[in-house]
Amino acid sequence: MNWTKALLTSGLFWVLVFFEYAILSMGLDLTGAVFITFFFIFLAIITMICSVVYFNLKGVDTGFGQGFMLGLMFIIIGLILDLAITIPIFAGGDYNAFFSWWYMYVGWGIVLIFSSSVGMAKS
């Protein structure tokens, strides 16, 4: 795994998911099941796009394991940026409320499944 390229792709992933969440929740004012459905659909699409971008870069290994590691990078970098930026600024510093959103954990599963699948498909 090329850690520099994975780190940069993970940053891109976080920015895209951040804007996705902002547009769905604040811009379109979606709530409830409609919000969650669109969130999961667009999360899967963003994961596939960022994974394809990463695996098309030169000098990057492919395979299921590499895709899984990329998904873990997406999650870890996303958590670090959420802890540093999202929670203090946009969630009012309420870490308990932020981590009590069940769809975040389902989203992590989606990220791992789709990034692993793209890595496997590219091999």
C-alpha atoms as a printed R data frame, in Angstrom:
    type eleno elety resid chain resno       x      y       z
1   ATOM     1    CA   MET     A     1   0.000  0.000   0.000
2   ATOM     2    CA   ASN     A     2   1.281  3.433  -0.900
3   ATOM     3    CA   TRP     A     3   0.608  5.295   2.358
4   ATOM     4    CA   THR     A     4   0.992  8.807   0.947
5   ATOM     5    CA   LYS     A     5  -1.480  8.180  -1.856
6   ATOM     6    CA   ALA     A     6  -3.844  6.393   0.551
7   ATOM     7    CA   LEU     A     7  -3.647  9.319   2.973
8   ATOM     8    CA   LEU     A     8  -4.424 11.859   0.258
9   ATOM     9    CA   THR     A     9  -7.277  9.749  -1.102
10  ATOM    10    CA   SER     A    10  -8.638  9.374   2.444
11  ATOM    11    CA   GLY     A    11  -8.616 13.148   2.858
12  ATOM    12    CA   LEU     A    12 -10.536 13.497  -0.410
13  ATOM    13    CA   PHE     A    13 -12.978 10.840   0.818
14  ATOM    14    CA   TRP     A    14 -13.612 12.717   4.079
15  ATOM    15    CA   VAL     A    15 -14.205 16.021   2.270
16  ATOM    16    CA   LEU     A    16 -16.692 14.389  -0.120
17  ATOM    17    CA   VAL     A    17 -18.578 12.639   2.702
18  ATOM    18    CA   PHE     A    18 -18.596 15.881   4.713
19  ATOM    19    CA   PHE     A    19 -20.190 17.748   1.809
20  ATOM    20    CA   GLU     A    20 -22.588 14.864   1.176
21  ATOM    21    CA   TYR     A    21 -23.798 15.007   4.780
22  ATOM    22    CA   ALA     A    22 -24.064 18.799   4.716
23  ATOM    23    CA   ILE     A    23 -26.025 18.851   1.458
24  ATOM    24    CA   LEU     A    24 -28.422 16.089   2.505
25  ATOM    25    CA   SER     A    25 -29.081 17.322   6.039
26  ATOM    26    CA   MET     A    26 -28.853 21.101   5.699
27  ATOM    27    CA   GLY     A    27 -29.196 21.873   1.997
28  ATOM    28    CA   LEU     A    28 -32.026 19.486   1.140
29  ATOM    29    CA   ASP     A    29 -33.317 19.272   4.730
30  ATOM    30    CA   LEU     A    30 -33.834 15.508   4.532
31  ATOM    31    CA   THR     A    31 -34.654 13.650   7.744
32  ATOM    32    CA   GLY     A    32 -35.489 10.165   8.929
33  ATOM    33    CA   ALA     A    33 -35.484  7.166   6.632
34  ATOM    34    CA   VAL     A    34 -35.153  9.266   3.469
35  ATOM    35    CA   PHE     A    35 -31.957 10.879   4.784
36  ATOM    36    CA   ILE     A    36 -30.476  7.562   5.895
37  ATOM    37    CA   THR     A    37 -31.290  5.882   2.573
38  ATOM    38    CA   PHE     A    38 -29.710  8.637   0.496
39  ATOM    39    CA   PHE     A    39 -26.740  8.829   2.884
40  ATOM    40    CA   PHE     A    40 -25.955  5.119   2.437
41  ATOM    41    CA   ILE     A    41 -26.423  5.225  -1.347
42  ATOM    42    CA   PHE     A    42 -24.148  8.230  -1.805
43  ATOM    43    CA   LEU     A    43 -21.633  6.859   0.716
44  ATOM    44    CA   ALA     A    44 -21.319  3.699  -1.390
45  ATOM    45    CA   ILE     A    45 -20.887  5.776  -4.557
46  ATOM    46    CA   ILE     A    46 -18.261  8.040  -2.956
47  ATOM    47    CA   THR     A    47 -16.396  4.988  -1.598
48  ATOM    48    CA   MET     A    48 -16.319  3.384  -5.049
49  ATOM    49    CA   ILE     A    49 -15.158  6.605  -6.731
50  ATOM    50    CA   CYS     A    50 -12.346  7.228  -4.228
51  ATOM    51    CA   SER     A    51 -11.294  3.567  -4.340
52  ATOM    52    CA   VAL     A    52 -11.174  3.578  -8.141
53  ATOM    53    CA   VAL     A    53  -9.155  6.803  -8.070
54  ATOM    54    CA   TYR     A    54  -6.678  5.246  -5.616
55  ATOM    55    CA   PHE     A    55  -6.325  1.926  -7.457
56  ATOM    56    CA   ASN     A    56  -5.780  3.683 -10.812
57  ATOM    57    CA   LEU     A    57  -2.740  5.574  -9.488
58  ATOM    58    CA   LYS     A    58   0.667  4.283 -10.577
59  ATOM    59    CA   GLY     A    59   2.593  2.170  -8.107
60  ATOM    60    CA   VAL     A    60  -0.405  0.947  -6.139
61  ATOM    61    CA   ASP     A    61  -0.983 -2.736  -5.347
62  ATOM    62    CA   THR     A    62  -4.469 -4.177  -5.861
63  ATOM    63    CA   GLY     A    63  -6.443 -6.973  -4.273
64  ATOM    64    CA   PHE     A    64  -9.059 -7.566  -1.606
65  ATOM    65    CA   GLY     A    65  -6.607 -6.989   1.257
66  ATOM    66    CA   GLN     A    66  -5.361 -3.731  -0.237
67  ATOM    67    CA   GLY     A    67  -8.955 -2.568  -0.661
68  ATOM    68    CA   PHE     A    68  -9.723 -3.492   2.937
69  ATOM    69    CA   MET     A    69  -6.659 -1.570   4.141
70  ATOM    70    CA   LEU     A    70  -7.769  1.421   2.044
71  ATOM    71    CA   GLY     A    71 -11.216  1.234   3.650
72  ATOM    72    CA   LEU     A    72  -9.590  1.213   7.082
73  ATOM    73    CA   MET     A    73  -7.580  4.276   6.063
74  ATOM    74    CA   PHE     A    74 -10.798  6.014   4.974
75  ATOM    75    CA   ILE     A    75 -12.334  5.276   8.379
76  ATOM    76    CA   ILE     A    76  -9.277  6.177  10.494
77  ATOM    77    CA   ILE     A    77  -8.511  9.437   8.672
78  ATOM    78    CA   GLY     A    78 -12.220 10.275   8.741
79  ATOM    79    CA   LEU     A    79 -12.331  9.711  12.500
80  ATOM    80    CA   ILE     A    80  -9.273 11.869  13.081
81  ATOM    81    CA   LEU     A    81 -10.727 14.707  10.991
82  ATOM    82    CA   ASP     A    82 -14.139 14.320  12.648
83  ATOM    83    CA   LEU     A    83 -12.528 14.503  16.098
84  ATOM    84    CA   ALA     A    84 -10.504 17.579  15.108
85  ATOM    85    CA   ILE     A    85 -13.021 19.483  12.958
86  ATOM    86    CA   THR     A    86 -16.554 18.127  12.722
87  ATOM    87    CA   ILE     A    87 -17.394 17.463  16.366
88  ATOM    88    CA   PRO     A    88 -15.932 20.645  17.923
89  ATOM    89    CA   ILE     A    89 -17.251 22.997  15.232
90  ATOM    90    CA   PHE     A    90 -20.454 21.457  13.860
91  ATOM    91    CA   ALA     A    91 -21.660 19.060  16.587
92  ATOM    92    CA   GLY     A    92 -21.190 21.464  19.476
93  ATOM    93    CA   GLY     A    93 -18.469 19.336  21.031
94  ATOM    94    CA   ASP     A    94 -20.956 16.568  21.907
95  ATOM    95    CA   TYR     A    95 -18.840 13.464  21.309
96  ATOM    96    CA   ASN     A    96 -21.445 11.139  22.870
97  ATOM    97    CA   ALA     A    97 -24.193 12.261  20.494
98  ATOM    98    CA   PHE     A    98 -21.871 12.056  17.498
99  ATOM    99    CA   PHE     A    99 -20.797  8.488  18.232
100 ATOM   100    CA   SER     A   100 -24.341  7.365  19.112
101 ATOM   101    CA   TRP     A   101 -25.499  7.664  15.474
102 ATOM   102    CA   TRP     A   102 -25.981  4.027  14.504
103 ATOM   103    CA   TYR     A   103 -25.809  4.763  10.792
104 ATOM   104    CA   MET     A   104 -22.186  5.836  11.153
105 ATOM   105    CA   TYR     A   105 -21.245  2.262  12.110
106 ATOM   106    CA   VAL     A   106 -23.276  0.804   9.248
107 ATOM   107    CA   GLY     A   107 -21.511  3.319   6.993
108 ATOM   108    CA   TRP     A   108 -18.146  1.982   8.130
109 ATOM   109    CA   GLY     A   109 -19.246 -1.476   7.030
110 ATOM   110    CA   ILE     A   110 -20.315 -0.093   3.657
111 ATOM   111    CA   VAL     A   111 -16.928  1.590   3.248
112 ATOM   112    CA   LEU     A   112 -15.049 -1.634   4.017
113 ATOM   113    CA   ILE     A   113 -17.227 -3.758   1.726
114 ATOM   114    CA   PHE     A   114 -17.077 -1.420  -1.267
115 ATOM   115    CA   SER     A   115 -13.381 -0.499  -0.980
116 ATOM   116    CA   SER     A   116 -12.478 -4.199  -0.632
117 ATOM   117    CA   SER     A   117 -14.658 -5.063  -3.618
118 ATOM   118    CA   VAL     A   118 -13.035 -2.407  -5.803
119 ATOM   119    CA   GLY     A   119  -9.569 -3.589  -4.763
120 ATOM   120    CA   MET     A   120 -10.506 -7.170  -5.627
121 ATOM   121    CA   ALA     A   121 -12.061 -6.166  -8.953
122 ATOM   122    CA   LYS     A   122  -8.953 -4.193  -9.961
123 ATOM   123    CA   SER     A   123  -6.639 -7.190  -9.347
